[in-house]
Amino acid sequence: MADFQKIRLRAAKRKGGEAELSSLLGPAPDNAAVADIADDRILSVMAERVFAAGFVWRVR
């Protein structure tokens, strides 16, 4: 598996730099706040994001 730092550098290069990549990713979550969220809610959001990434929402 590729080291995360290498993946991050490759993404930054493709997106036009670290600043542009950071703006696309949005703010980092607060770990303490995430720890208070129930596991089923986190799994629900993760599943929603994964499945939405595979669909084309444009209807012709």
PLY file of the C-alpha trace (Angstrom):
ply
format ascii 1.0
element vertex 60
property float x
property float y
property float z
element edge 59
property int vertex1
property int vertex2
end_header
0.00 0.00 0.00
1.25 3.49 -0.83
2.32 5.78 1.99
-0.34 8.44 2.69
2.17 11.28 2.32
2.99 10.10 -1.22
-0.72 9.95 -2.06
-1.25 13.44 -0.64
1.68 14.87 -2.63
0.40 13.26 -5.85
-3.09 14.68 -5.22
-1.69 18.15 -4.55
0.30 18.02 -7.77
-2.78 16.99 -9.77
-5.03 19.63 -8.21
-2.66 22.59 -8.54
-0.87 22.68 -5.22
-1.38 22.10 -1.52
-3.55 25.20 -1.02
-5.96 24.17 -3.77
-6.13 20.59 -2.46
-6.85 21.84 1.06
-9.66 24.06 -0.21
-11.23 21.09 -2.00
-11.01 18.84 1.06
-12.54 21.32 3.48
-11.81 21.61 7.19
-10.41 18.70 9.18
-12.90 17.28 11.69
-12.41 17.83 15.41
-11.36 14.42 16.79
-13.05 15.03 20.15
-16.36 15.85 18.46
-16.11 12.80 16.20
-15.45 10.57 19.23
-18.86 11.57 20.62
-20.73 10.43 17.48
-22.25 6.95 17.61
-20.58 4.34 15.40
-23.76 3.66 13.42
-24.00 7.34 12.42
-20.38 7.41 11.24
-20.89 4.20 9.24
-24.07 5.63 7.73
-22.32 8.77 6.46
-19.34 6.76 5.19
-21.62 4.39 3.27
-23.57 7.31 1.80
-20.38 9.00 0.57
-18.94 5.78 -0.88
-22.09 4.85 -2.76
-22.72 8.42 -3.97
-19.20 8.55 -5.42
-20.04 5.69 -7.77
-23.22 7.15 -9.23
-23.76 9.72 -11.96
-26.50 11.98 -10.63
-27.09 13.77 -13.94
-30.33 12.62 -15.56
-30.79 12.98 -19.30
0 1
1 2
2 3
3 4
4 5
5 6
6 7
7 8
8 9
9 10
10 11
11 12
12 13
13 14
14 15
15 16
16 17
17 18
18 19
19 20
20 21
21 22
22 23
23 24
24 25
25 26
26 27
27 28
28 29
29 30
30 31
31 32
32 33
33 34
34 35
35 36
36 37
37 38
38 39
39 40
40 41
41 42
42 43
43 44
44 45
45 46
46 47
47 48
48 49
49 50
50 51
51 52
52 53
53 54
54 55
55 56
56 57
57 58
58 59
